[in-house]
Amino acid sequence: MSVDSITYTTEGGKSNDRHLNITVALVDDSGQPVAGASVSIDLNLGGSLLTSGTGTTGTDGTVTFCLKNAKSGCYTTTVTNVTADGLTWDEVTLENGFCK
């Protein structure tokens, strides 16, 4: 199983950019979404660890983490662990980043 994508969106506030959402998508070796997987991430701001989190993918193979009141700056996400019954994670985090 592998990380298919890491995407960023913002929401809330006057400019609709107060909160930062980080969505991680998983696929199996056949390219199908992996539901029910536990995903752990480290979120970095300006190269320094800001926070960590763990969530579970839904039926579409994605899990979204939300950083409330996100500060301006450049963010990157490192996937630190993925577990799912009967599957092995390839331990690869895709290049990603978002500046706000």
C-alpha distances in whole Angstrom, upper triangle without the diagonal:
4,7,9,12,15,18,21,24,28,30,33,36,39,37,34,32,33,29,26,23,19,17,13,11,7,6,4,6,9,9,9,9,8,11,13,10,12,12,15,16,19,21,24,27,29,27,28,26,27,25,21,20,17,16,15,13,15,15,14,11,13,15,18,20,24,26,30,32,30,33,33,31,28,25,21,18,16,13,14,12,9,9,9,11,10,6,6,5,6,9,10,12,13,17,19,22,24,28,31
4,6,9,11,15,18,21,25,27,31,34,36,34,31,29,30,27,23,20,17,14,10,9,6,6,6,8,10,9,10,10,9,13,14,11,13,11,13,14,17,19,21,24,26,24,25,23,24,22,20,18,16,16,15,13,15,16,14,11,12,14,16,18,22,24,27,30,27,30,30,28,24,21,18,15,13,11,12,11,9,11,11,14,13,10,9,6,6,7,7,9,10,13,15,18,21,25,27
4,6,8,11,15,18,21,24,27,30,33,30,27,25,26,23,20,17,13,11,7,6,5,7,9,11,13,10,11,10,10,13,14,11,12,10,12,12,14,16,18,21,23,21,22,20,21,20,17,16,15,14,13,12,14,15,13,10,10,11,13,15,18,20,24,26,24,26,26,24,21,18,15,12,11,8,11,11,9,12,13,16,16,13,12,8,8,8,7,7,7,11,12,15,17,21,23
4,7,10,14,17,20,23,27,30,32,29,26,25,26,23,20,17,13,11,8,5,5,6,9,11,12,9,10,9,10,13,15,13,15,13,15,15,17,18,20,22,24,23,24,23,23,22,20,19,17,16,15,13,14,15,12,9,9,12,14,16,19,21,25,27,25,27,26,25,21,19,16,14,13,12,15,14,13,15,15,18,18,15,14,12,11,12,10,9,8,11,12,15,17,21,23
4,6,10,13,17,20,23,26,28,26,23,21,23,20,16,13,10,8,6,5,7,9,13,15,15,12,13,11,13,15,17,15,16,13,14,13,15,15,17,19,21,20,22,21,21,20,18,17,17,16,15,13,15,16,13,11,9,11,12,14,16,18,22,24,21,23,23,21,18,15,13,11,12,11,15,15,14,17,17,21,21,18,17,14,14,13,11,9,7,9,9,11,13,17,19
4,7,10,14,17,20,23,25,23,20,18,19,16,13,10,7,6,5,7,9,12,16,18,19,16,16,14,15,16,17,15,15,12,13,11,12,12,14,16,18,17,18,17,17,16,15,14,15,14,15,13,15,17,14,12,9,10,10,11,13,15,18,20,17,19,19,18,15,12,10,8,9,9,13,14,14,17,18,22,23,20,19,15,15,14,12,9,7,8,7,9,10,14,16
4,7,11,14,17,20,22,19,17,15,16,14,10,8,6,5,7,9,12,15,18,21,21,18,18,16,17,18,19,18,18,15,15,13,14,13,14,15,17,18,19,18,18,17,16,16,16,15,16,14,16,18,15,13,10,11,9,11,12,13,16,18,16,18,17,16,14,11,10,10,12,13,16,17,17,20,21,25,26,23,22,19,19,18,15,12,10,11,8,8,9,12,14
4,7,10,14,16,18,16,13,11,13,10,7,6,5,6,9,12,15,18,22,24,25,21,21,19,20,20,21,20,19,16,16,14,14,12,13,14,16,17,18,17,16,16,16,15,17,16,17,16,17,20,17,16,13,12,9,10,10,11,13,14,12,14,14,13,11,9,10,10,13,14,18,19,19,22,24,27,29,26,25,22,22,21,18,15,13,13,9,8,7,10,10
4,7,11,13,15,13,10,8,10,8,6,5,7,8,12,14,18,21,24,27,27,24,23,20,22,22,23,22,21,19,19,16,17,14,16,15,18,19,20,20,18,17,18,17,18,17,19,17,18,20,18,17,14,13,10,10,9,11,12,13,11,14,14,14,13,12,13,13,17,18,21,22,22,25,26,29,31,29,28,25,26,24,22,19,17,16,13,11,9,11,10
4,7,10,12,9,6,5,7,5,5,6,9,11,15,17,21,24,28,30,31,27,27,24,25,24,25,24,23,21,20,18,18,15,16,15,18,20,21,20,17,17,18,18,20,19,21,20,20,23,20,20,17,15,12,11,9,9,10,10,9,12,12,13,13,12,14,15,19,20,23,24,24,27,28,32,34,32,31,28,29,27,25,21,20,19,15,13,10,11,9
4,7,9,8,5,5,6,5,7,8,11,13,17,19,23,26,30,33,33,29,28,25,26,25,26,25,25,22,22,20,21,18,19,18,21,23,23,22,19,19,20,19,21,20,21,21,21,23,21,22,18,17,13,13,10,10,9,10,10,13,14,16,17,16,18,18,22,23,25,27,27,29,30,33,36,33,33,30,31,30,28,25,23,23,19,17,14,14,12
4,7,7,4,6,5,6,9,11,15,17,20,23,26,30,33,36,36,33,32,29,29,28,28,28,27,25,25,23,23,20,21,20,22,25,25,24,20,20,22,21,23,22,24,23,23,26,24,25,21,19,16,15,11,11,9,9,11,13,14,17,18,18,20,21,24,25,28,29,29,32,32,36,38,36,36,34,35,33,31,28,27,26,22,20,17,16,14
4,6,5,6,5,8,11,14,17,20,24,26,30,33,37,40,40,36,35,32,33,32,32,32,30,28,27,25,25,21,22,20,23,26,25,25,21,22,24,23,25,25,27,27,27,30,28,28,25,23,19,18,14,13,11,9,11,13,14,17,19,19,22,23,27,28,30,32,32,35,36,39,42,40,40,37,38,36,34,30,29,28,24,22,18,17,13
4,6,8,8,11,14,17,20,22,26,29,32,35,39,42,42,38,38,34,35,34,35,35,34,31,31,28,28,24,25,22,24,27,28,27,24,25,27,27,29,28,30,30,30,32,30,31,27,26,22,21,18,17,14,12,14,15,15,18,20,21,24,26,29,31,33,35,35,38,39,42,45,43,43,39,40,38,36,33,31,30,26,23,20,18,14
4,5,7,10,12,15,18,20,24,27,30,33,37,40,40,36,35,33,34,33,34,33,32,30,29,27,26,23,23,20,22,25,26,26,23,24,26,26,28,27,29,29,29,31,29,29,26,24,21,20,17,16,14,12,13,13,13,16,18,19,22,23,27,29,32,33,34,36,38,41,43,41,41,37,38,36,34,30,28,27,23,20,16,15,11
4,6,8,10,12,15,17,21,23,27,30,34,36,36,33,32,29,30,29,30,30,29,27,26,24,24,21,21,20,22,25,25,25,22,22,24,23,25,24,26,25,25,27,25,26,22,21,17,17,14,14,12,11,12,13,13,16,17,17,20,21,25,26,29,31,31,33,34,38,40,38,37,34,35,33,31,28,26,25,21,19,15,14,11
4,6,7,10,13,16,19,22,26,29,32,35,35,32,31,28,29,29,29,28,27,25,24,21,21,17,18,16,18,21,21,21,18,19,21,21,23,22,25,24,25,27,25,25,21,20,16,15,12,11,10,9,8,10,10,12,14,14,17,18,22,23,26,28,28,31,33,36,38,36,36,32,33,31,29,25,24,22,19,16,12,11,8
4,7,10,13,16,20,23,26,30,33,36,37,33,33,29,30,29,29,28,27,24,23,21,20,16,17,15,18,20,20,20,16,17,19,19,22,21,24,24,25,28,26,26,22,20,16,14,11,9,7,5,6,8,9,12,14,14,17,18,22,23,26,28,28,31,32,36,38,36,36,33,33,31,29,26,25,24,20,17,14,13,10
4,7,10,13,16,20,23,26,30,33,34,30,29,26,26,25,25,24,23,20,19,17,17,14,15,14,17,19,19,18,14,14,16,16,18,18,20,20,21,24,23,22,18,16,12,10,7,6,5,5,5,9,11,13,14,13,15,15,19,20,22,24,25,27,29,32,35,32,32,29,30,28,26,23,22,22,18,16,13,13,10
4,7,10,13,16,20,23,27,30,30,27,27,23,24,23,23,22,20,18,17,14,14,11,12,12,15,17,17,16,13,13,14,14,16,16,18,18,19,22,20,20,16,14,10,8,6,5,7,8,6,9,10,11,11,10,12,12,15,17,19,21,22,24,26,30,32,30,29,26,27,24,23,19,19,18,14,12,9,10,9
4,6,10,13,16,20,23,26,27,24,23,20,20,19,20,19,17,15,15,13,13,11,13,14,17,18,18,17,14,13,13,12,14,13,15,15,16,18,17,16,12,10,6,6,4,6,9,11,9,13,14,14,14,11,12,11,14,15,18,19,19,22,23,26,29,26,26,23,24,22,21,17,17,17,13,12,10,12,12
4,7,10,13,17,20,23,24,21,20,17,17,17,18,16,15,12,12,10,11,9,12,13,16,16,17,15,14,12,12,11,12,11,13,13,14,17,15,14,10,8,5,5,6,8,11,14,12,14,15,15,13,10,10,8,11,11,14,16,16,19,20,24,26,23,23,19,20,18,17,14,13,14,10,10,10,12,13
4,7,10,13,17,20,21,17,17,13,14,14,15,14,13,11,12,11,13,12,15,16,19,19,20,18,17,15,14,12,12,10,11,10,11,14,11,10,6,6,4,6,9,11,14,17,15,18,19,18,16,13,12,10,12,11,14,15,14,17,18,21,23,20,20,17,18,17,16,13,12,14,11,12,12,15,16
4,7,10,14,16,18,15,14,11,11,12,13,11,11,8,10,9,12,12,15,17,20,19,20,18,17,16,14,12,11,10,10,8,11,13,11,8,5,6,6,8,12,14,17,20,18,21,21,20,18,14,12,9,10,9,12,12,11,14,14,18,20,17,17,14,15,14,12,10,10,12,11,13,14,17,19
4,7,10,13,14,11,10,8,8,10,12,10,11,10,12,12,15,16,19,21,23,23,23,21,21,19,17,15,14,12,11,8,10,11,8,6,4,7,9,12,15,18,21,23,22,24,25,24,21,18,15,13,13,11,14,13,11,13,13,17,18,15,15,13,14,14,13,11,11,14,13,15,17,20,22
4,7,10,11,9,8,6,6,8,10,8,10,9,12,13,17,18,21,23,26,24,25,23,23,21,18,16,14,12,11,8,10,11,9,5,6,9,12,14,18,20,24,27,25,27,28,26,24,20,18,15,14,11,14,12,9,11,10,13,14,11,12,9,11,12,11,11,11,15,15,18,20,23,25
4,7,7,5,5,4,5,9,12,10,13,12,16,17,20,21,24,27,29,27,28,26,27,25,22,20,18,16,14,11,12,11,9,7,9,12,15,18,21,24,27,30,28,31,31,30,27,24,21,18,17,14,16,15,11,12,11,13,13,10,11,10,11,13,12,13,13,17,17,20,22,26,28
4,5,5,5,6,6,10,12,11,14,14,17,19,22,24,26,30,31,30,31,29,29,27,24,22,19,18,15,13,14,13,12,9,12,15,18,21,25,27,31,34,32,34,35,33,30,27,24,21,19,16,18,15,12,12,10,12,11,8,9,9,10,13,13,15,15,19,20,24,26,30,32
4,6,7,10,10,14,16,14,17,17,20,21,24,26,28,31,33,31,32,30,32,30,27,25,22,21,19,16,18,17,15,13,16,19,22,24,28,30,34,36,34,37,37,35,32,28,25,22,21,18,19,17,14,14,13,14,12,9,10,10,10,13,14,16,16,20,21,25,28,31,34
4,6,9,10,14,17,16,19,19,22,24,27,28,31,34,35,34,35,33,34,32,29,27,25,23,20,17,18,16,15,13,16,19,23,25,29,32,35,38,36,38,38,36,33,30,27,25,23,21,22,20,17,17,15,16,14,12,13,13,14,17,17,18,18,22,23,26,29,33,35
4,7,9,12,16,15,18,17,21,22,25,26,28,31,32,31,32,31,31,30,27,25,23,21,18,15,16,14,12,11,13,17,19,22,26,29,32,34,32,35,35,33,30,27,24,22,21,19,21,19,16,17,15,17,16,13,14,13,13,16,15,16,16,19,20,23,25,29,31
4,6,9,13,13,16,17,20,21,25,26,29,31,33,32,33,31,31,29,26,24,21,19,16,13,13,11,9,8,11,15,18,21,25,28,31,34,32,35,35,34,31,28,25,22,22,19,21,19,16,16,13,15,14,12,14,14,15,18,17,18,18,21,21,24,26,30,32
4,6,10,10,13,13,17,18,22,23,26,29,31,30,31,28,28,26,23,21,18,15,13,9,9,7,6,4,8,11,14,18,21,24,27,30,29,32,32,31,28,25,23,20,20,17,19,17,14,14,12,14,14,12,14,13,15,17,17,17,17,20,20,22,24,28,29
4,7,7,10,11,15,17,20,22,25,28,31,29,30,27,27,24,21,19,16,13,10,7,8,7,7,5,8,10,14,17,20,24,27,30,28,31,32,31,29,25,23,19,19,15,17,14,11,10,8,10,11,9,11,11,14,15,16,16,17,20,20,23,25,28,30
4,6,9,11,15,17,21,22,26,29,31,30,30,27,27,24,21,18,15,11,8,5,5,5,7,5,8,9,13,16,19,23,25,29,28,31,32,32,29,26,24,20,20,17,18,15,12,11,8,10,12,11,14,14,17,18,18,18,19,23,22,24,26,29,30
4,7,9,13,16,20,21,25,28,31,30,29,26,26,23,19,16,12,9,6,5,6,7,10,8,9,10,13,15,19,22,24,28,27,31,32,32,30,26,24,20,20,16,17,14,11,9,7,9,12,11,14,14,17,18,19,19,21,24,23,25,26,30,31
4,6,10,13,17,19,22,26,28,27,26,23,23,20,17,14,10,8,5,5,8,10,11,8,9,9,13,14,18,21,24,27,26,29,31,30,27,24,21,18,16,13,13,10,7,6,5,8,10,9,11,10,14,14,16,16,18,21,21,23,24,28,29
4,7,10,14,16,20,23,26,25,24,20,20,17,13,10,7,6,5,7,10,13,14,11,10,9,12,12,16,19,22,25,24,27,29,28,26,22,20,16,14,11,11,8,6,5,7,10,13,12,12,11,14,13,15,15,17,20,20,22,23,26,28
4,7,10,13,16,19,22,21,20,17,17,14,11,8,5,5,6,7,11,14,14,11,9,8,10,10,14,16,19,23,21,24,25,24,22,18,16,12,11,7,8,6,5,7,9,13,15,13,13,10,13,11,13,12,14,17,16,18,20,23,24
4,7,10,13,17,20,18,17,14,14,11,7,6,4,7,9,11,14,18,17,14,12,10,11,10,13,14,18,21,19,22,23,22,20,16,14,10,9,6,5,5,6,9,12,16,18,16,15,12,14,12,13,11,14,16,16,17,19,21,23
4,6,10,13,16,14,14,10,11,8,6,5,6,9,12,13,16,19,19,16,13,11,11,9,12,12,16,19,16,18,20,18,16,12,10,7,6,4,5,7,9,12,15,19,21,18,17,14,15,12,12,10,12,14,13,14,15,18,20
4,6,10,13,11,10,7,8,6,4,7,9,12,15,16,20,23,22,19,16,14,13,11,12,12,15,17,15,16,18,16,14,10,8,6,5,6,7,10,12,16,19,22,24,22,20,17,17,14,14,11,13,14,13,13,14,16,18
4,7,10,9,8,6,6,5,6,8,11,13,17,18,21,24,22,20,17,14,12,10,11,9,13,14,11,13,14,12,10,7,6,5,7,9,10,13,15,19,22,25,27,25,23,19,20,17,16,12,14,13,11,10,11,13,14
4,6,6,5,4,5,7,9,12,15,17,20,21,24,27,26,23,20,18,16,13,13,11,14,15,12,12,12,10,8,5,5,6,8,11,12,16,18,22,25,28,30,27,25,22,22,18,17,14,14,13,11,10,10,11,13
4,5,5,6,6,9,12,14,18,20,23,24,27,30,28,26,22,20,18,15,14,11,14,13,10,9,9,7,6,5,7,9,11,15,16,20,22,25,28,32,34,31,29,25,25,22,20,17,17,15,12,10,10,9,11
4,6,8,9,12,15,18,21,23,26,27,30,33,30,28,25,23,21,18,18,15,17,16,13,11,10,7,5,6,8,11,13,17,18,22,24,28,31,35,36,33,31,27,26,23,21,18,18,15,13,10,10,9,11
4,7,9,12,14,17,20,23,26,26,29,32,30,28,25,23,21,19,19,16,19,19,15,14,13,10,8,8,8,10,11,15,16,19,22,26,29,33,34,31,28,25,24,20,19,16,16,14,13,11,12,12,15
4,6,9,12,15,18,21,25,26,29,32,31,28,25,23,21,18,18,15,18,18,14,13,14,11,10,9,9,11,12,15,15,19,22,25,29,32,34,31,28,25,24,21,20,17,18,16,15,13,14,14,16
4,6,8,12,15,18,21,23,26,29,28,25,23,20,18,15,16,13,16,16,14,14,15,13,12,10,9,9,10,13,12,16,19,22,25,29,31,28,26,23,23,19,19,16,17,16,15,14,15,15,17
4,7,10,14,17,21,22,25,28,27,25,22,19,17,13,13,10,12,13,10,11,13,12,11,9,10,10,11,14,14,17,20,23,26,30,32,29,27,24,25,21,21,17,19,18,16,14,14,14,15
4,7,11,14,17,19,22,26,25,23,19,16,14,11,11,9,12,13,11,13,15,14,14,11,11,10,11,12,12,15,17,20,23,26,29,27,25,22,23,20,20,17,19,18,16,15,15,16,17
4,7,10,14,16,19,23,23,20,17,14,13,10,11,10,13,16,14,16,18,17,16,13,12,9,9,10,9,11,14,16,19,23,25,23,22,19,20,17,17,15,17,18,16,16,17,18,19
4,7,11,13,16,20,19,17,14,11,10,7,10,10,13,16,15,18,20,19,18,15,14,11,11,10,10,10,12,14,17,20,23,21,20,18,20,17,18,15,17,19,17,17,18,20,21
4,7,10,13,17,17,14,12,9,10,8,11,13,16,19,18,21,23,23,21,17,16,12,12,10,9,9,9,11,13,16,19,18,17,15,18,16,17,15,18,19,18,19,20,22,23
4,7,10,13,14,12,10,6,8,7,11,13,16,20,19,22,24,24,22,19,17,14,14,11,12,11,10,11,12,15,18,17,17,15,18,17,18,16,18,20,19,20,20,23,24
4,7,10,11,9,8,6,9,10,13,16,19,23,22,25,27,27,25,21,20,16,16,13,14,12,10,10,10,12,16,15,16,14,18,17,18,17,19,21,20,22,22,25,26
4,7,7,5,5,5,8,11,14,18,20,24,23,26,28,27,25,22,20,16,16,13,15,13,10,10,10,13,15,14,15,14,17,17,17,16,17,20,19,21,22,25,26
4,5,5,6,6,10,13,15,19,21,25,24,28,29,29,27,24,22,19,20,17,19,17,14,14,12,14,17,16,18,17,20,20,20,19,20,23,22,23,23,27,27
4,5,8,10,13,16,19,23,25,28,28,31,32,32,30,27,25,22,22,19,21,19,16,15,13,14,16,16,18,18,20,21,22,21,21,24,23,25,26,29,30
4,6,9,11,15,18,21,24,27,26,29,30,30,27,24,23,20,21,18,21,19,16,16,14,16,18,17,18,17,19,20,20,19,19,22,21,22,23,26,27
4,7,10,14,17,20,23,26,25,28,29,28,26,23,20,18,18,15,17,15,12,13,11,14,15,13,15,14,16,17,16,16,16,19,18,20,22,25,26
4,7,10,13,17,19,22,21,24,25,25,22,19,18,15,15,13,16,15,12,13,13,16,18,16,17,15,17,17,16,15,15,17,16,18,18,22,23
4,7,10,13,16,19,19,22,23,23,21,18,16,13,14,12,14,13,11,13,13,17,19,17,18,16,18,17,17,15,15,18,16,17,17,21,21
4,7,10,13,16,15,18,20,20,18,15,14,12,14,13,15,15,14,16,17,20,23,21,21,18,20,19,18,16,16,17,15,15,15,18,18
4,7,10,13,12,16,17,18,16,13,13,11,13,12,14,15,15,17,18,22,24,22,22,19,21,19,19,16,17,17,15,15,14,16,17
4,6,9,9,13,15,16,15,13,14,12,15,15,17,18,18,21,22,25,28,26,26,23,25,23,22,19,19,19,16,15,14,15,15
4,7,6,9,12,13,13,11,13,12,15,16,18,19,20,23,25,28,31,29,28,25,26,24,23,20,20,20,16,15,13,14,13
4,6,9,12,14,15,14,16,16,19,20,21,23,24,26,28,31,34,32,32,29,30,28,27,23,24,23,20,17,15,15,14
4,6,10,12,14,14,16,17,20,22,24,26,27,29,31,35,37,35,35,32,33,30,29,25,25,24,21,18,15,14,12
4,7,9,10,10,13,14,17,19,21,24,25,28,30,33,36,34,33,29,30,27,26,22,22,21,17,14,12,11,9
4,6,9,10,13,15,18,21,23,26,27,30,33,36,39,36,35,31,32,29,27,23,23,21,18,15,12,10,8
4,7,9,13,16,19,22,24,27,28,32,34,38,40,37,36,32,32,29,27,23,22,20,17,13,10,7,5
4,7,10,13,17,20,22,25,27,30,33,37,38,35,34,30,30,27,24,21,20,17,14,10,8,5,6
4,7,10,14,17,19,22,24,28,30,34,36,32,31,27,26,23,21,17,16,13,11,7,6,4,6
4,7,10,13,16,19,21,24,27,30,32,29,27,23,23,20,18,14,14,12,9,6,5,6,8
4,7,10,13,16,18,21,24,28,29,26,24,20,19,16,14,11,10,8,6,5,7,9,12
4,7,9,12,14,17,20,24,25,22,20,17,17,14,12,8,9,9,7,7,9,12,14
4,6,9,11,15,18,22,23,20,18,14,14,10,9,6,8,9,9,10,13,16,18
4,6,8,11,14,18,19,16,14,11,11,8,8,6,9,11,11,13,15,18,21
4,7,10,14,17,19,16,14,11,11,8,9,8,12,14,14,16,18,21,24
4,7,10,14,15,13,11,8,10,7,10,10,13,16,17,19,21,24,26
4,7,10,12,9,8,6,9,8,10,11,14,17,17,20,22,25,27
4,7,9,7,7,7,11,10,13,14,17,20,21,23,26,29,31
4,6,6,7,8,12,13,15,17,19,22,23,26,28,31,33
4,6,8,11,14,16,18,20,22,26,27,29,31,35,36
4,7,10,13,16,18,20,23,26,27,30,33,36,38
4,7,10,12,14,17,19,23,24,27,29,33,35
4,6,9,12,14,17,20,22,25,28,32,34
4,5,8,10,13,17,18,21,24,28,30
4,6,9,11,15,17,20,24,27,30
4,7,10,13,15,18,21,25,28
4,6,9,12,15,19,22,25
4,7,8,12,15,18,21
4,6,10,13,17,20
4,7,11,14,17
4,7,11,14
4,7,10
4,7
4
